[in-house]
Amino acid sequence: MLNGLMMQAPLAIASLIQHAERFHPDVEIVSRRVEGDIHRSTYRQAHRRARQLANALTALGVSRSDRVGTLAWNGYRHFELYFAVSGSGAVLHTLNPRLHADQIAWIVNHAGDKVLCFDLTFLPIVEAIAAHCPGVEHWVAMIDRDRMPKAAQVPLHCYEALIDGHSERFAWPEFDENLASSMCYTSGTTGNPKGVLYSHRSTLLHSYAAALPDALNLSSRDAILPVVPMFHVNAWGLPYVAPMVGAKLVFPGGQLDGKSLYELFEAERVTVSAGVPTVWQGLLAHIESAGLRFSTMNRTVIGGSACPPAMLRLFQEKYGVQVLHAWGMTEMSPLGTVASLKAKHLGQSAEERLPVQYKQGRPIFGVDMKIVGDDGQDLPWDGKAFGDLWVRGPWVVREYFKGEGGDPLQHDAAGTGWFPTGDVATIDADGYMQITDRSKDVIKSGGEWISSIEIENIAVSHPAVAMAACIAIKHPKWDERPLLVVVRKPDAQLSAEEMLRHYEGKLAKWQIPDAVAFVESIPLGATGKMLKARLREQFRDYRLAGT
């Protein structure tokens, strides 16, 4: 056996901020703070403060593989923690503050967090959970000294005081690249949330792949504004990709309304952003009502749930913003596919390319996928056959933290591990994957499958519809039939009959919903996804006409 004669350089997260300081030292990191002002720093300053913070964490007793939790918005302090914690060999654990306090406490205890850093916005959560989290030895308020709360119910450290009290000299340790670097919990599985533990290696490989031209196409010429929260699968990896390529970073803090986002886009000349459809609905509603345009933003990544075709067309056809439809999971770090175009599509008209862009896209290098039938056998890639979507790759989960839920992997006949995503999908001959539903949301009517996503996408294309969800209702003859739940736009007039007529010519008659229920709001989860389980509970006693 003849091995190559190349250097061994472990893939380590600290190398990203080191690279950014060395080659992009003056590139800005702009943050809208919870204090209400705009803060400006650079990669050079971020690296210096991350080293000080690493010293501070060491002084608090944080050692290798200890977990450091965060309850924080997207901002420069949270960014510093990304590198100070993981770079020193500890594990960054981003907590979702939109969960119920009891859930947060359970996750903190399950993860074994030793230190918890939080934006002052979330002090009420900290005070509610502190007594139930005995393993947390230090609570750190991410705020200036003069804004520290005077009468907190929990003993607090001041983040800025911790940093100021320590040297900026810190040598990032060397360790095996498979060492755990960060963790996120997913509630997309049954039972309690499950921890997904990323490594330095998986994070760096994911960052390389995400930056590729056929993925998110990021470079030093970009100004990136991650609307997707840093507590939602590490903002889809953008806080790692940005320093890797030297891009400007713009953090919106907690102000995610359409007006606040638009003002930040324009003031900081943002070129690319990323977020879930519900956020873009608010942004588009603002610019539509005010008659505004984007001056620099040229593309946005939309994921988390399917991008409605009407939204994609509005972004591209009216505002000239390219939509990169993407798909992934917490268990995948999260990026799996991006609907970037191939050379064969470039000669097509914008209208002809839309069916490709509506799909979730093709796998980026590093991700392998297949669809399987009920018998576990591979299904053809013809864009028609749909089955359970399985994935594998170097940034795909092998097992959950502490083995929760047992071994999540299933195996094919050759004994190679695959992760069952819980999605139902098709894959076409060009490798473009399209989610037709979550396996738990697909509607089975008379032995045939109906896609709730397709029904929802058609619904939101109606000008009077603000949001729509489709759920299954029990039927004595057909087993299940679709019920459409709709939120009208403010002051809009829309009847059930008119809504159902909107489907004529767009779906086969047997796929059209049997009824429409109008509601004031549709429940959303902590990451902006519709909570269909709650809707199913809300409408469990609903009776369709004639049943």
C-alpha positions as CSV (number, residue, x, y, z in Angstrom):
1,M,0.0,0.0,0.0
2,L,1.4,3.4,-1.0
3,N,0.0,6.3,1.0
4,G,0.1,9.9,-0.3
5,L,2.7,12.2,1.1
6,M,0.5,15.1,2.1
7,M,0.3,17.0,5.3
8,Q,-2.2,16.0,7.9
9,A,-4.2,19.2,8.9
10,P,-7.3,18.4,11.0
11,L,-10.4,20.2,9.9
12,A,-11.1,22.6,12.8
13,I,-13.7,25.3,13.2
14,A,-11.2,27.8,14.7
15,S,-9.4,27.7,11.3
16,L,-12.3,29.5,9.8
17,I,-12.0,32.6,12.0
18,Q,-8.2,32.5,11.7
19,H,-8.5,32.5,7.9
20,A,-11.0,35.3,8.0
21,E,-8.8,37.5,10.2
22,R,-5.7,36.8,8.1
23,F,-7.2,37.4,4.6
24,H,-10.3,39.4,5.3
25,P,-9.5,41.3,8.5
26,D,-11.5,44.5,7.7
27,V,-14.6,42.8,6.4
28,E,-17.6,44.0,8.5
29,I,-19.9,42.1,10.8
30,V,-22.9,44.3,11.3
31,S,-25.5,43.5,14.0
32,R,-28.8,45.0,15.1
33,R,-28.5,44.5,18.8
34,V,-31.2,43.8,21.4
35,E,-30.1,47.2,22.9
36,G,-31.7,48.7,19.8
37,D,-28.7,50.1,18.1
38,I,-26.5,49.0,15.2
39,H,-23.1,47.5,16.2
40,R,-20.2,47.3,13.7
41,S,-17.1,45.1,14.1
42,T,-14.8,43.1,11.8
43,Y,-13.4,39.7,11.4
44,R,-10.2,40.9,13.1
45,Q,-12.1,42.2,16.1
46,A,-14.3,39.1,16.2
47,H,-11.3,36.8,16.3
48,R,-9.7,38.8,19.1
49,R,-12.9,38.8,21.2
50,A,-13.4,35.0,20.5
51,R,-9.9,34.4,22.0
52,Q,-10.7,36.5,25.0
53,L,-14.0,34.6,25.4
54,A,-12.2,31.3,25.1
55,N,-10.0,32.3,28.1
56,A,-13.1,33.5,30.0
57,L,-14.8,30.1,29.5
58,T,-11.7,28.3,30.6
59,A,-11.7,30.4,33.8
60,L,-15.3,29.4,34.4
61,G,-14.2,25.8,34.3
62,V,-15.3,24.8,30.8
63,S,-13.1,22.0,29.5
64,R,-13.0,19.8,26.4
65,S,-16.4,18.4,25.4
66,D,-18.3,20.4,28.0
67,R,-21.5,21.9,26.6
68,V,-22.1,25.6,26.5
69,G,-25.7,26.6,25.8
70,T,-26.9,29.7,24.1
71,L,-30.3,31.5,24.0
72,A,-29.6,34.2,21.6
73,W,-30.6,36.0,18.4
74,N,-28.4,36.4,15.4
75,G,-25.7,38.9,16.4
76,Y,-22.0,39.4,16.8
77,R,-21.8,38.0,20.4
78,H,-23.5,34.8,19.3
79,F,-21.0,34.7,16.4
80,E,-18.1,35.0,18.8
81,L,-19.5,32.1,20.9
82,Y,-19.6,29.9,17.8
83,F,-15.8,30.1,17.6
84,A,-14.8,30.5,21.2
85,V,-16.7,27.5,22.4
86,S,-16.0,25.0,19.5
87,G,-12.5,26.3,18.9
88,S,-11.5,25.7,22.5
89,G,-12.7,22.1,22.2
90,A,-16.1,22.5,24.0
91,V,-19.5,22.0,22.4
92,L,-21.7,24.8,21.4
93,H,-25.4,24.0,22.1
94,T,-27.8,26.5,20.5
95,L,-31.2,26.4,22.2
96,N,-34.4,27.5,20.5
97,P,-36.0,30.2,22.7
98,R,-39.4,29.8,20.9
99,L,-39.9,26.5,22.7
100,H,-41.9,26.3,25.9
101,A,-39.8,26.9,29.0
102,D,-40.4,23.3,30.2
103,Q,-39.0,21.9,26.9
104,I,-36.0,24.2,27.1
105,A,-35.2,23.0,30.6
106,W,-35.5,19.4,29.5
107,I,-33.1,20.0,26.6
108,V,-30.6,21.9,28.8
109,N,-30.6,19.0,31.3
110,H,-30.4,16.3,28.6
111,A,-27.5,18.0,26.9
112,G,-25.7,18.6,30.2
113,D,-25.1,22.3,29.6
114,K,-22.5,23.6,32.1
115,V,-22.7,27.3,31.0
116,L,-25.6,29.1,29.4
117,C,-25.2,32.4,27.6
118,F,-28.3,34.5,26.7
119,D,-29.5,37.7,25.2
120,L,-31.3,39.9,27.7
121,T,-34.5,39.3,25.8
122,F,-34.6,35.9,27.2
123,L,-34.0,36.7,30.9
124,P,-37.6,35.6,31.7
125,I,-36.9,32.2,30.2
126,V,-33.7,31.9,32.2
127,E,-35.5,32.9,35.4
128,A,-38.2,30.3,34.7
129,I,-35.8,27.4,34.1
130,A,-32.8,28.1,36.4
131,A,-34.2,26.2,39.4
132,H,-34.9,23.2,37.2
133,C,-31.4,23.1,35.6
134,P,-29.0,22.2,38.4
135,G,-26.2,21.3,36.1
136,V,-25.8,24.9,34.8
137,E,-23.0,26.4,36.9
138,H,-22.9,29.8,35.2
139,W,-25.5,32.0,33.6
140,V,-24.0,34.7,31.3
141,A,-26.0,37.8,30.2
142,M,-24.8,38.9,26.7
143,I,-25.0,42.6,27.4
144,D,-22.9,45.6,28.4
145,R,-22.1,46.3,32.0
146,D,-24.3,49.3,32.3
147,R,-27.3,47.4,31.0
148,M,-27.1,44.5,33.4
149,P,-30.4,43.8,35.1
150,K,-30.4,45.1,38.7
151,A,-32.7,42.6,40.3
152,A,-32.4,39.3,38.4
153,Q,-33.6,36.2,40.2
154,V,-30.5,34.3,39.0
155,P,-26.8,35.1,39.8
156,L,-25.5,36.4,36.5
157,H,-22.1,37.1,34.8
158,C,-21.8,40.0,32.4
159,Y,-20.6,38.8,29.0
160,E,-18.6,42.0,28.3
161,A,-17.0,42.0,31.7
162,L,-15.9,38.4,31.2
163,I,-14.3,39.3,27.9
164,D,-12.6,42.5,29.2
165,G,-11.2,40.6,32.1
166,H,-9.1,38.2,30.0
167,S,-6.2,38.2,27.6
168,E,-6.6,38.2,23.9
169,R,-3.8,35.7,23.7
170,F,-5.2,32.2,23.3
171,A,-3.7,29.3,21.2
172,W,-6.4,27.3,19.7
173,P,-5.7,23.7,20.7
174,E,-5.2,20.9,18.2
175,F,-7.5,17.8,18.4
176,D,-9.0,15.1,16.3
177,E,-11.3,16.6,13.7
178,N,-14.0,14.1,14.8
179,L,-14.3,15.8,18.1
180,A,-17.9,17.1,18.8
181,S,-18.2,20.8,18.0
182,S,-21.8,21.8,18.3
183,M,-25.3,20.3,18.8
184,C,-28.9,21.1,18.0
185,Y,-32.0,19.4,19.1
186,T,-34.7,18.4,16.7
187,S,-38.4,18.1,17.5
188,G,-39.2,16.6,14.0
189,T,-39.2,13.1,15.5
190,T,-41.5,11.2,17.8
191,G,-41.2,11.5,21.5
192,N,-38.8,13.9,23.2
193,P,-36.5,16.2,21.2
194,K,-33.3,14.4,20.1
195,G,-29.8,15.8,20.1
196,V,-27.8,15.9,16.9
197,L,-24.1,16.2,17.6
198,Y,-21.9,17.7,14.9
199,S,-18.2,17.3,14.6
200,H,-15.5,19.7,13.4
201,R,-15.0,17.6,10.4
202,S,-18.7,17.4,9.4
203,T,-19.1,21.2,9.9
204,L,-16.1,22.1,7.7
205,L,-17.1,19.7,5.0
206,H,-20.6,21.0,5.1
207,S,-19.3,24.6,4.8
208,Y,-17.1,23.8,1.8
209,A,-20.1,22.2,0.0
210,A,-22.5,25.0,0.9
211,A,-20.3,27.6,-0.6
212,L,-20.0,25.9,-4.0
213,P,-21.5,27.6,-7.1
214,D,-24.1,24.9,-7.5
215,A,-25.1,25.2,-3.9
216,L,-25.4,28.6,-2.2
217,N,-22.8,30.3,-4.5
218,L,-21.2,32.4,-1.8
219,S,-18.0,34.5,-2.0
220,S,-16.1,37.4,-0.6
221,R,-18.2,39.7,-2.9
222,D,-21.3,38.9,-0.9
223,A,-23.0,40.6,2.0
224,I,-25.0,37.8,3.8
225,L,-28.0,38.4,6.0
226,P,-29.1,35.2,7.7
227,V,-32.7,35.6,8.6
228,V,-32.8,31.9,9.6
229,P,-31.9,32.0,13.3
230,M,-28.5,30.9,14.6
231,F,-30.4,28.6,16.9
232,H,-32.0,26.8,13.9
233,V,-29.4,24.3,12.7
234,N,-26.6,26.9,13.1
235,A,-28.3,29.3,10.7
236,W,-28.0,26.7,8.0
237,G,-24.2,26.9,8.3
238,L,-23.9,30.5,7.1
239,P,-21.9,31.7,10.2
240,Y,-19.2,29.2,9.2
241,V,-19.4,29.7,5.4
242,A,-19.1,33.5,5.6
243,P,-15.7,33.6,7.3
244,M,-14.6,30.8,5.1
245,V,-15.2,32.9,1.9
246,G,-14.7,36.3,3.5
247,A,-18.2,37.6,3.0
248,K,-19.7,40.5,5.0
249,L,-22.2,39.4,7.6
250,V,-25.3,41.3,8.6
251,F,-27.2,40.1,11.7
252,P,-30.8,41.2,12.2
253,G,-31.2,40.4,15.9
254,G,-34.7,39.8,17.0
255,Q,-36.4,42.3,14.7
256,L,-37.6,40.0,11.9
257,D,-40.6,42.0,10.7
258,G,-40.8,43.0,7.0
259,K,-40.0,46.7,7.6
260,S,-37.0,46.1,9.8
261,L,-35.5,43.5,7.5
262,Y,-36.0,45.7,4.4
263,E,-34.3,48.6,6.0
264,L,-31.3,46.5,7.0
265,F,-31.1,44.9,3.5
266,E,-30.9,48.4,1.9
267,A,-28.7,50.1,4.5
268,E,-26.1,47.3,4.4
269,R,-26.3,46.5,0.7
270,V,-27.2,42.9,1.4
271,T,-26.8,40.6,-1.7
272,V,-28.0,37.3,-0.3
273,S,-30.3,36.1,2.5
274,A,-31.8,32.9,3.8
275,G,-35.0,32.0,5.7
276,V,-38.2,30.1,5.9
277,P,-41.3,31.0,3.8
278,T,-43.2,32.6,6.7
279,V,-40.5,35.3,7.1
280,W,-40.6,36.1,3.4
281,Q,-44.3,36.5,3.5
282,G,-43.9,39.4,5.9
283,L,-41.1,41.0,3.9
284,L,-42.9,40.7,0.6
285,A,-46.1,42.1,2.2
286,H,-44.2,45.2,3.4
287,I,-42.5,46.0,0.1
288,E,-45.6,45.3,-1.9
289,S,-47.7,47.7,0.3
290,A,-45.1,50.4,0.3
291,G,-44.2,50.1,-3.4
292,L,-40.5,49.4,-2.6
293,R,-37.7,47.6,-4.6
294,F,-34.5,45.9,-3.7
295,S,-31.4,47.7,-4.8
296,T,-28.7,45.1,-4.1
297,M,-30.2,41.8,-3.0
298,N,-30.0,39.4,-5.9
299,R,-30.8,36.0,-4.4
300,T,-32.4,34.3,-1.4
301,V,-32.3,30.8,-0.1
302,I,-35.7,29.5,0.9
303,G,-36.0,26.3,2.9
304,G,-37.4,24.9,6.1
305,S,-40.6,24.1,4.3
306,A,-41.6,24.2,0.6
307,C,-41.5,27.6,-1.1
308,P,-44.9,28.4,-2.5
309,P,-44.6,28.8,-6.3
310,A,-46.4,32.2,-6.1
311,M,-43.7,33.5,-3.7
312,L,-40.9,32.2,-6.0
313,R,-42.5,33.9,-9.0
314,L,-43.0,37.2,-7.1
315,F,-39.4,37.3,-6.0
316,Q,-38.0,36.6,-9.4
317,E,-40.4,38.1,-11.9
318,K,-41.2,41.4,-10.0
319,Y,-38.2,42.0,-7.9
320,G,-35.4,40.3,-9.8
321,V,-34.3,38.2,-6.8
322,Q,-33.2,34.7,-7.7
323,V,-34.7,32.1,-5.4
324,L,-32.6,29.1,-4.4
325,H,-35.1,26.5,-3.2
326,A,-33.2,24.3,-0.7
327,W,-34.0,21.3,1.5
328,G,-32.3,19.7,4.5
329,M,-32.7,18.6,8.1
330,T,-31.2,19.2,11.5
331,E,-29.9,15.7,11.1
332,M,-28.1,16.8,7.9
333,S,-26.3,19.9,9.2
334,P,-28.7,20.8,7.4
335,L,-28.0,21.2,3.7
336,G,-29.0,18.4,1.4
337,T,-30.2,19.8,-1.9
338,V,-30.4,23.1,-3.8
339,A,-32.5,23.7,-6.9
340,S,-29.6,25.3,-8.9
341,L,-29.9,25.1,-12.7
342,K,-27.9,23.0,-15.0
343,A,-26.4,24.3,-18.3
344,K,-29.2,22.6,-20.2
345,H,-31.7,25.0,-18.5
346,L,-29.9,28.2,-19.5
347,G,-31.3,28.4,-23.0
348,Q,-34.8,28.0,-21.6
349,S,-37.2,30.9,-20.9
350,A,-37.8,31.9,-17.3
351,E,-41.2,30.3,-17.5
352,E,-39.8,27.0,-18.7
353,R,-37.3,26.9,-15.9
354,L,-39.9,27.3,-13.1
355,P,-40.8,23.7,-12.8
356,V,-37.2,22.9,-12.0
357,Q,-37.0,25.7,-9.4
358,Y,-40.2,24.5,-7.7
359,K,-38.4,21.3,-6.8
360,Q,-36.2,21.1,-3.7
361,G,-33.2,20.5,-6.0
362,R,-30.3,18.1,-6.6
363,P,-27.9,16.9,-3.9
364,I,-24.7,18.8,-3.3
365,F,-21.5,16.7,-3.4
366,G,-21.3,14.8,-0.1
367,V,-25.0,13.9,0.0
368,D,-26.3,10.7,-1.5
369,M,-30.0,9.9,-1.6
370,K,-32.5,7.4,-2.8
371,I,-36.3,6.8,-2.7
372,V,-37.6,3.4,-1.6
373,G,-41.0,1.8,-1.7
374,D,-42.9,0.0,1.1
375,D,-40.8,-3.1,0.4
376,G,-37.6,-1.2,0.9
377,Q,-36.5,-1.5,-2.7
378,D,-35.2,1.4,-4.7
379,L,-37.7,3.2,-6.9
380,P,-36.9,4.7,-10.3
381,W,-35.7,8.3,-10.9
382,D,-38.4,9.2,-13.3
383,G,-40.0,12.2,-11.5
384,K,-43.2,10.2,-11.1
385,A,-42.5,7.4,-8.7
386,F,-42.5,8.6,-5.1
387,G,-41.4,6.9,-1.9
388,D,-39.6,7.3,1.4
389,L,-36.5,9.5,1.0
390,W,-33.2,8.1,2.5
391,V,-29.9,9.9,2.7
392,R,-26.3,9.4,3.7
393,G,-23.1,11.4,3.8
394,P,-20.3,12.8,6.0
395,W,-22.5,15.4,7.6
396,V,-25.6,13.2,8.1
397,V,-26.3,11.9,11.6
398,R,-25.2,8.4,12.5
399,E,-27.1,8.2,15.8
400,Y,-28.7,10.7,18.2
401,F,-27.0,12.0,21.3
402,K,-27.2,9.4,24.1
403,G,-28.7,7.0,21.7
404,E,-32.2,8.5,22.1
405,G,-34.8,6.7,20.0
406,G,-32.4,3.8,19.3
407,D,-30.4,3.4,16.2
408,P,-32.0,5.8,13.7
409,L,-30.3,4.1,10.7
410,Q,-31.8,1.6,8.5
411,H,-29.8,-0.6,6.2
412,D,-30.1,-1.7,2.6
413,A,-29.3,-5.2,1.4
414,A,-25.6,-4.4,1.1
415,G,-25.5,-3.4,4.8
416,T,-24.7,0.3,4.1
417,G,-26.3,2.8,6.5
418,W,-28.9,5.2,5.3
419,F,-30.9,7.8,7.3
420,P,-34.7,7.7,6.7
421,T,-35.7,11.4,6.5
422,G,-39.5,10.9,7.1
423,D,-40.1,12.7,3.8
424,V,-41.9,11.3,0.8
425,A,-40.3,12.4,-2.5
426,T,-39.7,11.9,-6.2
427,I,-36.4,12.2,-8.0
428,D,-36.2,12.9,-11.8
429,A,-33.7,11.7,-14.3
430,D,-31.5,14.8,-13.8
431,G,-31.3,14.1,-10.0
432,Y,-33.8,16.8,-8.9
433,M,-35.7,15.8,-5.8
434,Q,-39.1,17.1,-5.0
435,I,-40.8,16.6,-1.6
436,T,-44.4,15.5,-2.1
437,D,-45.1,15.4,1.6
438,R,-43.9,14.4,5.1
439,S,-44.8,10.7,5.6
440,K,-47.0,11.7,8.5
441,D,-48.8,14.4,6.4
442,V,-49.5,12.6,3.1
443,I,-53.2,11.9,2.6
444,K,-54.2,8.4,1.5
445,S,-57.6,8.5,-0.3
446,G,-59.0,5.3,-1.7
447,G,-55.6,3.8,-1.9
448,E,-54.1,6.8,-3.8
449,W,-51.8,9.4,-2.3
450,I,-52.6,13.1,-2.3
451,S,-49.8,15.6,-1.7
452,S,-50.8,18.2,1.0
453,I,-47.9,20.4,-0.2
454,E,-49.3,20.6,-3.7
455,I,-52.7,21.6,-2.4
456,E,-51.2,24.3,-0.1
457,N,-49.1,25.8,-2.9
458,I,-52.1,26.2,-5.2
459,A,-54.1,27.7,-2.3
460,V,-51.5,30.4,-1.5
461,S,-51.4,31.4,-5.2
462,H,-54.9,32.9,-4.7
463,P,-54.6,36.6,-4.2
464,A,-56.9,36.5,-1.1
465,V,-55.0,33.8,0.8
466,A,-52.3,34.7,3.3
467,M,-51.6,31.1,4.5
468,A,-53.0,27.6,4.0
469,A,-52.6,24.2,5.4
470,C,-54.0,20.9,4.2
471,I,-54.8,18.0,6.6
472,A,-56.4,14.6,6.3
473,I,-60.0,14.1,7.6
474,K,-61.3,10.6,8.2
475,H,-63.8,9.4,5.6
476,P,-65.9,6.2,5.8
477,K,-65.5,5.3,2.2
478,W,-62.2,6.8,1.0
479,D,-60.3,6.4,4.4
480,E,-59.1,10.0,4.2
481,R,-60.0,13.2,2.4
482,P,-58.2,16.6,2.3
483,L,-59.5,19.5,4.3
484,L,-58.0,22.9,3.4
485,V,-57.5,25.3,6.3
486,V,-57.1,28.9,5.1
487,V,-56.1,32.3,6.6
488,R,-57.4,35.2,4.5
489,K,-55.4,38.3,3.9
490,P,-56.5,41.3,5.8
491,D,-59.8,42.7,4.5
492,A,-59.9,40.1,1.7
493,Q,-63.2,38.4,0.7
494,L,-63.1,34.7,-0.1
495,S,-65.7,32.0,0.1
496,A,-65.2,28.3,0.3
497,E,-66.8,27.9,-3.1
498,E,-64.4,30.4,-4.7
499,M,-61.4,28.8,-3.1
500,L,-62.4,25.4,-4.4
501,R,-63.0,26.8,-7.9
502,H,-59.4,28.0,-7.8
503,Y,-58.3,24.3,-8.1
504,E,-60.2,23.6,-11.3
505,G,-57.8,22.6,-14.1
506,K,-54.9,22.5,-11.7
507,L,-55.6,19.2,-10.0
508,A,-57.5,16.0,-10.8
509,K,-61.0,16.3,-9.4
510,W,-60.4,13.5,-6.8
511,Q,-57.4,15.4,-5.4
512,I,-59.3,18.7,-4.8
513,P,-60.1,19.3,-1.1
514,D,-63.6,18.3,0.0
515,A,-64.0,21.4,2.2
516,V,-62.4,24.7,3.3
517,A,-62.2,25.9,6.9
518,F,-61.3,29.6,7.5
519,V,-59.3,30.4,10.6
520,E,-57.8,33.6,12.1
521,S,-54.3,31.9,12.2
522,I,-52.5,28.7,11.7
523,P,-50.2,27.5,14.5
524,L,-46.5,27.8,13.8
525,G,-43.7,25.9,15.4
526,A,-40.5,27.3,16.9
527,T,-38.8,27.4,13.4
528,G,-41.7,28.8,11.5
529,K,-43.2,25.6,10.2
530,M,-46.9,24.9,10.3
531,L,-48.0,22.6,13.2
532,K,-50.2,20.2,11.4
533,A,-50.4,17.9,14.4
534,R,-52.1,20.8,16.3
535,L,-54.4,21.4,13.4
536,R,-55.4,17.8,13.2
537,E,-56.2,17.9,16.9
538,Q,-58.2,21.1,16.4
539,F,-60.3,19.6,13.6
540,R,-60.4,16.0,14.9
541,D,-64.2,16.2,15.2
542,Y,-64.7,17.9,11.9
543,R,-67.3,16.1,9.7
544,L,-67.3,16.4,5.9
545,A,-70.6,17.0,4.2
546,G,-72.4,13.7,3.5
547,T,-70.4,11.7,6.1
